[in-house]
Amino acid sequence: MSDSLRVACVQLTAGSDKAANLEKAESLVARAAALGAELVALPEKWNLVGNPEALHAGAETLEQGESVGAMSAWAKRHGIVLVGGSIVERRDGREKLSNTSLVFDACGELVARYRKIHLFDVEVGGHVYRESEAEEPGDEVVVAEAGGWKIGLTVCYDLRFPELFRLLALAGAELVTVPANFTQRTGMDHWQVLLRARAIENALYVAAPGQIGEPTAGRASYGRSLVVDPWGTILAQAPDRETVVLAELERSRIGEIRSRLPALAQRRPDIYRRFEPA
């Protein structure tokens, strides 16, 4: 088990042309691997962005999807752990799609899948977003084991739900990935502070690769992909362009902070349960 891990976040602008998106992602993953990354994380919906009709048309099964096959091949080719951001998944017998994050090990094997639990149904910055028009929420909290590390999986809007991150920490997560397509409007005020808060609250690392530019015309994405340490220190932040950023994680940092500031060990779930809604 390695006590250090070099993590890369890929920042890009996806669109409705899946072939172009795959070509771009392949190049950026290769760049990250060439820089020495051992784990590479892609953004949310890196392979396809569009309206509900476009998402249904381009959705993939995990068994035969071209994006799934590509991610497996990239992980194996470069000998890396690949957190495949998220893709839109089609499942037999279900009307709605899933926003699904996949983890591949260095042999290209699919070792974990997480379906986004919290759907982005909001009105912000003059725009209405309704992910539930095309997608259904997942119902499983997932911690993957890959590269000798325990990796908690989330997607974008999940960041606003600290309960999920606490469950991941209690399940042993040392790193939580947050592939995102955060809006420019909310990102300016909330992106960095929420990521740092989730890392501090749970004394773990957070890696958040985001989309940049305008994946959807007229709807700017914030970018600023980040890697944050368990103290809330920003280890890497992407500039406002398509790129790759890297950071070195040290497992000892988690133990050091949890020992000095043992908030997780001092939880009082016996008290909290008294206030749970019936």
C-alpha positions as MATLAB code, in Angstrom:
seq = 'MSDSLRVACVQLTAGSDKAANLEKAESLVARAAALGAELVALPEKWNLVGNPEALHAGAETLEQGESVGAMSAWAKRHGIVLVGGSIVERRDGREKLSNTSLVFDACGELVARYRKIHLFDVEVGGHVYRESEAEEPGDEVVVAEAGGWKIGLTVCYDLRFPELFRLLALAGAELVTVPANFTQRTGMDHWQVLLRARAIENALYVAAPGQIGEPTAGRASYGRSLVVDPWGTILAQAPDRETVVLAELERSRIGEIRSRLPALAQRRPDIYRRFEPA';
ca = [
       0.000    0.000    0.000;
       1.465    3.344   -1.068;
       1.437    6.116    1.533;
       1.655    8.793   -1.153;
      -0.455    9.385   -4.243;
       0.033   11.824   -7.100;
      -3.397   13.018   -8.194;
      -4.327   14.918  -11.345;
      -7.539   16.790  -12.121;
      -8.474   17.216  -15.782;
     -10.265   20.458  -16.642;
     -11.981   20.720  -20.007;
     -14.975   21.999  -21.943;
     -17.246   19.238  -23.194;
     -20.049   19.623  -25.707;
     -22.549   17.657  -27.756;
     -19.928   16.019  -30.018;
     -19.015   12.848  -28.146;
     -16.179   11.858  -30.483;
     -14.528   15.261  -30.033;
     -14.974   15.049  -26.264;
     -13.326   11.618  -26.134;
     -10.408   12.796  -28.250;
      -9.839   15.801  -25.997;
     -10.110   13.792  -22.790;
      -7.734   11.136  -24.108;
      -5.099   13.786  -24.777;
      -5.443   15.369  -21.330;
      -5.375   12.014  -19.534;
      -2.189   11.156  -21.430;
      -0.690   14.491  -20.410;
      -1.519   13.841  -16.760;
       0.045   10.382  -16.928;
       3.173   11.790  -18.576;
       3.493   14.229  -15.676;
       3.571   11.306  -13.264;
      -0.038   11.153  -12.094;
      -1.028    7.868  -10.455;
      -4.717    8.784  -10.201;
      -6.443   10.934  -12.818;
      -9.942   12.368  -12.358;
     -12.190   13.689  -15.133;
     -15.051   16.216  -14.717;
     -18.788   15.595  -14.617;
     -20.314   14.611  -17.990;
     -16.930   15.001  -19.676;
     -18.067   12.886  -22.635;
     -21.405   14.552  -23.435;
     -23.313   17.687  -22.456;
     -26.725   18.611  -23.816;
     -30.463   18.840  -23.332;
     -32.530   15.824  -22.208;
     -33.013   14.648  -25.786;
     -29.276   14.745  -26.490;
     -28.485   12.963  -23.231;
     -30.949   10.158  -24.006;
     -29.525    9.817  -27.513;
     -25.927    9.645  -26.267;
     -26.385    7.669  -23.058;
     -24.389    4.451  -22.720;
     -24.633    1.147  -20.947;
     -21.705    0.161  -18.764;
     -21.344   -3.098  -20.636;
     -21.033   -1.719  -24.177;
     -20.500    2.020  -23.918;
     -17.740    3.564  -26.021;
     -16.771    5.999  -23.262;
     -16.565    3.147  -20.754;
     -14.346    1.202  -23.129;
     -12.159    4.240  -23.727;
     -11.651    4.891  -20.014;
     -10.731    1.277  -19.394;
      -8.190    1.425  -22.213;
      -6.657    4.691  -20.979;
      -6.253    3.370  -17.436;
      -4.572    0.205  -18.671;
      -2.388    1.960  -21.238;
      -0.995    4.441  -18.727;
      -1.086    2.201  -15.655;
      -3.170    4.688  -13.688;
      -6.279    4.719  -11.535;
      -8.910    6.636  -13.504;
     -11.915    8.235  -11.842;
     -14.075    8.743  -14.897;
     -15.782   11.921  -13.747;
     -19.301   11.014  -14.716;
     -21.139    9.876  -17.825;
     -24.822    9.528  -18.581;
     -25.728    5.865  -18.138;
     -28.628    4.002  -19.692;
     -29.948    0.965  -17.819;
     -32.299   -1.645  -19.196;
     -35.882   -1.341  -18.036;
     -35.502    2.224  -16.744;
     -37.060    5.265  -18.376;
     -34.644    7.746  -16.829;
     -30.873    7.909  -17.008;
     -28.212    7.908  -14.292;
     -25.329   10.341  -13.813;
     -22.654    7.764  -13.078;
     -19.059    7.983  -11.878;
     -16.809    5.008  -12.656;
     -13.433    3.984  -11.227;
     -10.940    1.891  -13.197;
      -7.801    0.380  -11.719;
      -4.375    0.374  -13.362;
      -5.269   -2.831  -15.217;
      -8.303   -1.170  -16.785;
     -10.791   -3.108  -14.638;
     -13.980   -1.374  -13.501;
     -13.749   -1.502   -9.696;
     -16.540    0.852   -8.591;
     -19.578    2.740   -9.828;
     -21.478    5.541   -8.144;
     -24.749    7.045   -9.333;
     -25.259   10.701   -8.356;
     -27.586   10.882   -5.370;
     -28.534   14.574   -5.388;
     -29.981   15.984   -8.616;
     -29.479   19.625   -9.563;
     -33.039   20.982   -9.697;
     -32.555   24.708   -9.009;
     -33.011   28.210  -10.354;
     -29.846   30.295  -10.243;
     -28.327   33.160  -12.206;
     -31.473   33.523  -14.286;
     -31.309   29.909  -15.466;
     -33.464   26.933  -14.514;
     -31.752   23.560  -14.172;
     -33.800   20.362  -13.929;
     -31.610   17.279  -13.985;
     -34.589   15.195  -12.906;
     -36.195   15.737  -16.316;
     -33.804   13.168  -17.770;
     -32.164   11.512  -14.770;
     -33.022    9.601  -11.618;
     -31.058    9.768   -8.359;
     -28.821    7.006   -7.101;
     -29.260    5.456   -3.675;
     -25.861    4.038   -2.706;
     -22.874    5.569   -0.897;
     -19.676    4.264   -2.511;
     -16.063    4.049   -1.348;
     -13.712    2.510   -3.906;
     -10.381    0.877   -3.166;
      -7.804    1.555   -5.874;
      -4.129    2.390   -5.962;
      -3.831    1.466   -2.292;
      -6.190    4.294   -1.261;
      -9.851    4.469   -0.251;
     -11.677    6.876   -2.524;
     -15.127    8.284   -1.770;
     -17.225    9.063   -4.829;
     -19.506   12.065   -5.343;
     -20.662   14.181   -8.291;
     -21.023   17.990   -8.410;
     -24.229   19.008   -6.531;
     -23.475   16.317   -3.928;
     -20.929   18.841   -2.607;
     -23.741   20.761   -0.897;
     -24.734   17.789    1.255;
     -22.231   17.361    4.116;
     -24.052   14.236    5.319;
     -22.754   12.329    2.295;
     -19.159   13.352    2.900;
     -19.418   12.405    6.555;
     -20.711    8.952    5.616;
     -17.800    8.544    3.206;
     -15.323    9.542    5.921;
     -16.874    7.117    8.400;
     -16.618    4.399    5.741;
     -12.871    4.989    5.570;
     -12.462    7.394    2.648;
      -9.088    9.133    2.560;
      -9.767   11.020   -0.660;
     -13.125   12.165   -2.025;
     -13.470   13.020   -5.701;
     -15.958   15.701   -6.788;
     -16.191   15.735  -10.604;
     -18.258   18.784  -11.436;
     -19.788   21.157  -13.943;
     -20.389   23.964  -11.448;
     -22.149   27.072  -12.719;
     -20.153   30.280  -12.992;
     -22.627   32.101  -10.746;
     -22.558   29.639   -7.844;
     -18.915   28.767   -8.355;
     -17.711   32.313   -7.752;
     -19.188   32.326   -4.251;
     -19.384   28.694   -3.158;
     -17.002   26.347   -5.022;
     -13.810   26.873   -3.067;
     -15.398   27.383    0.334;
     -17.528   24.236    0.058;
     -14.626   22.067   -1.088;
     -12.395   23.346    1.701;
     -15.176   22.872    4.255;
     -15.798   19.251    3.236;
     -12.052   18.529    3.500;
     -11.718   20.242    6.890;
     -14.868   18.722    8.424;
     -13.764   15.198    7.601;
      -9.958   15.579    7.700;
      -9.461   14.043    4.259;
      -8.291   15.040    0.797;
     -10.677   16.349   -1.849;
      -9.974   16.364   -5.599;
     -12.457   18.302   -7.721;
     -12.038   18.367  -11.516;
     -14.438   20.772  -13.182;
     -15.624   21.889  -16.576;
     -14.641   25.341  -17.864;
     -16.026   27.644  -20.548;
     -19.537   27.112  -21.922;
     -20.339   23.410  -22.290;
     -23.911   24.603  -22.874;
     -24.300   27.813  -24.869;
     -25.065   30.771  -22.610;
     -24.376   28.813  -19.417;
     -20.810   29.371  -18.257;
     -19.060   26.826  -16.065;
     -16.718   27.883  -13.281;
     -13.726   25.580  -13.672;
     -11.029   26.306  -11.044;
     -10.428   22.600  -10.468;
      -8.938   22.054   -7.014;
      -7.054   19.603   -4.839;
      -7.454   20.335   -1.119;
      -5.667   18.725    1.826;
      -7.251   17.655    5.161;
      -6.425   21.019    6.760;
      -8.224   22.866    3.981;
      -5.030   23.999    2.261;
      -5.311   24.278   -1.511;
      -2.567   22.125   -3.018;
      -3.412   22.822   -6.661;
      -5.845   25.051   -8.551;
      -6.418   25.191  -12.284;
      -6.317   28.448  -14.258;
      -9.236   29.440  -16.484;
      -8.469   27.145  -19.425;
      -8.452   23.508  -20.425;
      -5.562   21.938  -18.554;
      -4.318   19.407  -16.003;
      -3.268   20.161  -12.421;
      -1.403   17.812  -10.078;
      -0.826   17.441   -6.348;
       0.985   14.984   -4.114;
      -1.111   13.426   -1.337;
       0.415   11.963    1.840;
      -1.566    9.511    3.954;
       0.372   10.567    7.059;
      -1.153   14.040    6.742;
      -4.604   12.578    7.406;
      -3.476   10.765   10.540;
      -1.556   13.788   11.794;
      -4.543   16.124   11.510;
      -7.042   13.630   12.912;
      -4.734   13.102   15.875;
      -4.208   16.806   16.572;
      -7.845   17.772   15.961;
      -9.895   14.613   16.631;
     -13.315   15.928   15.641;
     -14.333   12.684   13.948;
     -13.519   10.688   17.085;
     -15.429   13.165   19.248;
     -18.726   12.869   17.410;
     -21.857   12.250   19.551;
     -24.219   10.216   17.343;
     -26.183    9.186   20.446;
     -27.211   12.836   20.853;
     -27.731   13.517   17.166;
     -30.228   10.664   16.843;
     -32.609   12.374   19.263;
     -33.143   15.120   16.701;
     -33.613   12.974   13.632;
     -37.024   13.522   12.003;
     -39.515   10.711   12.456;
];
